[in-house]
Amino acid sequence: MNLLLASVVLGVGLAILVLGADALVRASAALARRLGISEFVVGVTVVAFGTSAPELFASVGAVLEGETDLAIGNVVGSNIANILLILGAGGVIAPIVMRARVRTVEIPVMAAITAVAMAFLLDQRLDRVEGAILFAGLFAYIVFCIKGGAIDPTDALPDQKGSVGLDLLLILLGIIGLGVGTRAVVLGAVAIAERAGVPSGVIGTTIVAFGTSLPELAATVRAALARKSDIAVGNIVGSNVFNLLSVLGVCALVSPLVMPDLMVWHVYAMAAATVLLLVYALARPVIGRFVGLAFLAAYLAYVILAYRP
């Protein structure tokens, strides 16, 4: 793929991502109100799992090709990008308000799941038993979210236009759009990077991870612009949990994963980003422009370190 074609593919992919994110966020918010479910629960399940589908497809594909380190790198890099890049960008665009339950329950639960996954990865292997434990945890997490997700009746929107069927169709189309757009963006970005002589390992831990996180970025930015903070935060929390429990779990079930020495510091970076969000969430309820810029600066520092010789 020449540079011009790669640039066109990248641009078209970005356009599809924006359209898909818009459809997904609008329909998800409408569905939440129509069914009497909190927007956070929809964000942490439907939106998060839909936007994390590219990580699942990309990682399973990498495992089938024998690139197990790429699968782990994609998950770890995506979780770092979700917290530092995506919440940072969302906070710069519009203040992201975190409700009390999100700050004191959901984010700590995400941190605990991150700690478990990290403990499994520190021996630089993830076997099928550990993969099964992670995957089983996904179902427990979904039940946990739904049980705590009833909406306040005063939040209901009466006389909404459309129907549940239409909302579900738009959600499906939005997820498909995110998948197609992500694939195009990754193809274009990887082609540009290869033309520039960037090593394939660095491409996997940064560009591919960033590319598969673009749906979360698009959905979170769209939610921030629409002042849907619950969907924005729920998307990030749910995506990180989905990446750890489902993506790593499924990949390990397909084939035991082996992590090279180079990836160990990336796992610690993921843990550091998670602790940063946890500590901040417990202290303050809003991610504003200043904190958003700090998160973005931290992500830039991570990328620079990833490209060090």
C-alpha positions as CSV (number, residue, x, y, z in Angstrom):
1,M,0.0,0.0,0.0
2,N,1.6,3.3,-1.1
3,L,1.6,6.4,1.1
4,L,-1.3,8.2,-0.7
5,L,-3.6,5.1,-0.5
6,A,-2.7,4.6,3.1
7,S,-3.6,8.2,3.9
8,V,-6.9,7.9,2.1
9,V,-7.8,4.7,3.9
10,L,-6.9,6.3,7.2
11,G,-9.1,9.3,6.5
12,V,-12.1,7.3,5.4
13,G,-11.7,5.1,8.5
14,L,-11.8,8.1,10.8
15,A,-15.0,9.4,9.1
16,I,-16.7,6.0,9.5
17,L,-15.6,6.0,13.2
18,V,-17.2,9.3,13.9
19,L,-20.5,8.3,12.3
20,G,-20.5,4.9,14.1
21,A,-19.8,6.5,17.4
22,D,-22.5,9.1,17.0
23,A,-25.1,6.4,16.2
24,L,-23.9,4.2,19.1
25,V,-24.0,6.9,21.8
26,R,-27.3,8.4,20.7
27,A,-29.1,5.0,20.4
28,S,-27.6,3.7,23.7
29,A,-28.7,6.7,25.7
30,A,-32.2,6.4,24.2
31,L,-32.4,2.7,25.0
32,A,-31.3,3.2,28.6
33,R,-34.0,5.7,29.2
34,R,-36.6,3.6,27.4
35,L,-35.9,0.5,29.3
36,G,-35.4,2.2,32.7
37,I,-31.7,1.3,32.9
38,S,-29.0,3.8,33.9
39,E,-26.9,5.3,31.2
40,F,-23.8,4.1,33.1
41,V,-24.9,0.4,32.9
42,V,-25.5,0.8,29.1
43,G,-22.2,2.5,28.8
44,V,-20.4,-0.2,30.8
45,T,-22.0,-3.0,28.9
46,V,-23.4,-2.3,25.4
47,V,-21.2,0.7,24.5
48,A,-18.1,-0.7,26.2
49,F,-18.3,-4.2,24.7
50,G,-19.2,-2.8,21.3
51,T,-16.2,-0.4,21.3
52,S,-13.9,-3.2,22.6
53,A,-14.8,-5.6,19.8
54,P,-11.8,-4.5,17.7
55,E,-9.4,-5.4,20.6
56,L,-11.0,-8.8,20.7
57,F,-10.8,-9.4,16.9
58,A,-7.3,-8.0,16.6
59,S,-5.9,-10.0,19.6
60,V,-7.5,-13.3,18.7
61,G,-6.2,-12.8,15.1
62,A,-2.8,-12.2,16.5
63,V,-2.9,-15.3,18.6
64,L,-4.0,-17.4,15.7
65,E,-1.0,-16.1,13.8
66,G,1.3,-17.0,16.7
67,E,1.9,-13.4,17.8
68,T,0.9,-13.8,21.4
69,D,3.0,-10.9,22.6
70,L,1.0,-8.7,20.2
71,A,-2.3,-9.8,21.7
72,I,-1.1,-8.9,25.2
73,G,0.4,-5.7,24.0
74,N,-2.8,-4.7,22.3
75,V,-4.8,-5.2,25.6
76,V,-2.3,-3.5,27.8
77,G,-1.7,-0.6,25.4
78,S,-5.5,-0.1,24.9
79,N,-6.2,0.1,28.6
80,I,-3.5,2.7,29.0
81,A,-4.9,4.7,26.1
82,N,-8.4,4.4,27.5
83,I,-7.5,6.0,30.8
84,L,-4.9,8.6,29.8
85,L,-5.7,9.5,26.2
86,I,-9.4,9.0,26.0
87,L,-10.6,10.2,29.4
88,G,-8.0,13.0,29.0
89,A,-9.4,14.1,25.7
90,G,-12.9,13.9,27.0
91,G,-12.0,16.0,30.0
92,V,-10.5,18.7,27.8
93,I,-13.6,18.8,25.6
94,A,-16.1,19.0,28.4
95,P,-15.9,18.3,32.2
96,I,-16.6,14.6,32.9
97,V,-18.6,14.2,36.1
98,M,-18.2,10.9,38.0
99,R,-21.1,9.9,40.2
100,A,-20.5,8.7,43.7
101,R,-21.1,5.0,42.9
102,V,-18.8,5.2,39.9
103,R,-16.0,6.7,42.0
104,T,-16.4,4.4,45.1
105,V,-17.5,1.1,43.5
106,E,-17.1,0.7,39.7
107,I,-13.6,2.2,39.3
108,P,-12.3,0.4,42.4
109,V,-13.7,-2.9,40.9
110,M,-11.9,-2.1,37.6
111,A,-8.7,-1.6,39.6
112,A,-9.1,-4.9,41.4
113,I,-9.6,-6.7,38.1
114,T,-6.5,-5.0,36.8
115,A,-4.6,-6.2,39.8
116,V,-5.7,-9.8,39.2
117,A,-4.8,-9.7,35.6
118,M,-1.5,-8.2,36.4
119,A,-0.7,-10.9,38.9
120,F,-1.4,-13.5,36.3
121,L,0.9,-11.7,33.8
122,L,3.9,-11.1,36.0
123,D,5.2,-14.6,35.4
124,Q,5.1,-13.6,31.7
125,R,2.6,-16.4,30.9
126,L,-1.1,-16.7,30.8
127,D,-2.3,-20.3,30.6
128,R,-5.7,-21.7,29.8
129,V,-6.8,-22.1,33.5
130,E,-6.0,-18.4,34.1
131,G,-7.8,-17.5,30.9
132,A,-10.9,-19.4,32.0
133,I,-10.8,-17.6,35.4
134,L,-10.7,-14.3,33.6
135,F,-13.5,-15.2,31.2
136,A,-15.7,-16.5,33.9
137,G,-15.2,-13.2,35.8
138,L,-16.8,-11.3,32.9
139,F,-20.2,-12.9,33.5
140,A,-20.0,-12.1,37.3
141,Y,-19.1,-8.5,36.4
142,I,-22.1,-8.1,34.0
143,V,-24.5,-9.4,36.7
144,F,-22.9,-7.0,39.2
145,C,-23.4,-4.0,36.9
146,I,-27.0,-4.8,36.1
147,K,-28.0,-5.4,39.7
148,G,-26.7,-1.9,40.6
149,G,-28.1,-0.1,37.6
150,A,-31.7,0.9,38.1
151,I,-32.4,4.5,36.9
152,D,-34.0,7.2,38.9
153,P,-37.6,7.6,37.7
154,T,-37.1,11.3,37.5
155,D,-34.5,10.7,34.8
156,A,-37.0,9.1,32.5
157,L,-37.8,10.7,29.2
158,P,-41.5,10.3,28.4
159,D,-42.9,10.2,24.9
160,Q,-39.6,9.4,23.3
161,K,-39.8,8.9,19.5
162,G,-38.7,5.6,18.0
163,S,-38.7,2.2,19.5
164,V,-36.5,-0.4,21.2
165,G,-36.1,-2.2,17.9
166,L,-34.8,1.0,16.2
167,D,-32.5,1.7,19.1
168,L,-31.0,-1.8,18.8
169,L,-30.6,-1.5,15.1
170,L,-28.8,1.8,15.4
171,I,-26.6,0.3,18.1
172,L,-25.7,-2.6,15.8
173,L,-25.0,-0.3,12.9
174,G,-22.9,1.9,15.2
175,I,-20.8,-1.1,16.4
176,I,-20.4,-2.3,12.8
177,G,-19.3,1.2,11.8
178,L,-16.8,1.3,14.6
179,G,-15.4,-2.1,13.6
180,V,-15.1,-1.2,9.9
181,G,-13.6,2.2,10.7
182,T,-11.1,0.8,13.1
183,R,-9.9,-1.8,10.6
184,A,-9.4,0.9,8.0
185,V,-7.6,3.2,10.5
186,V,-5.3,0.4,11.7
187,L,-4.5,-0.7,8.1
188,G,-3.7,2.9,7.0
189,A,-1.7,3.7,10.1
190,V,0.4,0.5,10.0
191,A,1.1,1.0,6.3
192,I,2.3,4.6,7.0
193,A,4.4,3.4,9.9
194,E,6.0,0.6,7.9
195,R,6.8,3.0,5.1
196,A,8.5,5.2,7.7
197,G,10.6,2.2,9.0
198,V,9.0,1.8,12.5
199,P,9.7,-1.7,14.0
200,S,6.7,-4.0,14.0
201,G,6.9,-4.6,17.8
202,V,6.5,-0.9,18.4
203,I,3.6,-0.8,15.9
204,G,1.8,-3.5,17.9
205,T,2.1,-1.9,21.3
206,T,1.3,1.7,20.2
207,I,-0.3,2.1,16.8
208,V,-2.4,-1.1,16.8
209,A,-3.4,-0.5,20.4
210,F,-4.2,3.1,19.7
211,G,-6.1,2.1,16.6
212,T,-8.3,-0.5,18.3
213,S,-8.9,2.1,21.1
214,L,-10.3,4.6,18.5
215,P,-13.9,3.4,19.0
216,E,-13.6,4.2,22.7
217,L,-12.2,7.6,21.8
218,A,-14.9,8.4,19.3
219,A,-17.7,7.2,21.6
220,T,-16.3,9.0,24.7
221,V,-15.7,12.3,22.8
222,R,-19.2,12.1,21.4
223,A,-20.6,11.4,24.8
224,A,-18.6,14.3,26.3
225,L,-20.0,16.6,23.7
226,A,-23.5,15.4,24.4
227,R,-22.9,15.9,28.2
228,K,-23.4,12.2,28.7
229,S,-20.8,11.7,31.4
230,D,-22.2,8.4,32.6
231,I,-21.8,6.9,29.1
232,A,-18.3,8.4,28.8
233,V,-17.0,7.0,32.1
234,G,-18.9,3.7,31.8
235,N,-17.4,3.2,28.3
236,I,-13.9,3.4,29.7
237,V,-14.5,1.3,32.8
238,G,-16.4,-1.3,30.9
239,S,-13.9,-1.4,28.0
240,N,-10.9,-1.9,30.3
241,V,-12.7,-4.7,32.2
242,F,-13.8,-6.3,28.9
243,N,-10.2,-6.2,27.6
244,L,-8.8,-7.9,30.7
245,L,-11.6,-10.5,31.3
246,S,-12.8,-11.3,27.8
247,V,-10.0,-10.4,25.4
248,L,-7.2,-11.9,27.5
249,G,-9.4,-14.7,28.7
250,V,-10.5,-15.8,25.2
251,C,-6.9,-15.4,23.8
252,A,-5.5,-17.6,26.6
253,L,-8.2,-20.2,26.0
254,V,-7.3,-20.3,22.3
255,S,-3.6,-20.6,23.0
256,P,-1.5,-20.0,26.2
257,L,0.1,-16.6,26.0
258,V,3.8,-15.8,26.4
259,M,4.9,-12.3,27.3
260,P,8.4,-11.2,26.4
261,D,10.6,-9.2,28.8
262,L,10.0,-6.0,26.8
263,M,6.3,-6.1,27.8
264,V,6.7,-6.2,31.5
265,W,7.1,-2.5,31.9
266,H,4.0,-1.9,29.8
267,V,2.0,-4.0,32.3
268,Y,3.4,-1.8,35.2
269,A,2.4,1.3,33.1
270,M,-1.1,0.0,32.8
271,A,-1.2,-0.5,36.6
272,A,0.1,3.0,37.2
273,A,-2.5,4.5,34.9
274,T,-5.3,2.6,36.7
275,V,-4.0,3.7,40.2
276,L,-3.8,7.3,38.9
277,L,-7.5,7.2,37.9
278,L,-8.5,5.4,41.1
279,V,-6.8,7.9,43.4
280,Y,-8.1,10.9,41.5
281,A,-11.7,9.5,41.3
282,L,-11.7,8.9,45.1
283,A,-10.5,12.5,45.7
284,R,-12.4,14.5,43.1
285,P,-15.7,13.9,41.2
286,V,-14.9,15.8,38.0
287,I,-12.3,15.3,35.3
288,G,-11.8,18.9,34.0
289,R,-9.7,20.5,31.4
290,F,-6.5,20.8,33.5
291,V,-6.6,17.1,34.6
292,G,-7.5,16.1,31.1
293,L,-4.4,17.8,29.8
294,A,-2.3,16.1,32.5
295,F,-3.6,12.7,31.5
296,L,-2.8,13.5,27.8
297,A,0.7,14.6,28.8
298,A,1.2,11.3,30.7
299,Y,0.1,9.4,27.6
300,L,2.5,11.3,25.5
301,A,5.3,10.4,27.9
302,Y,4.3,6.7,27.7
303,V,4.4,6.7,23.9
304,I,7.8,8.4,23.9
305,L,9.2,5.8,26.4
306,A,7.7,3.0,24.2
307,Y,9.7,4.3,21.2
308,R,13.0,4.6,23.2
309,P,15.8,2.5,21.8
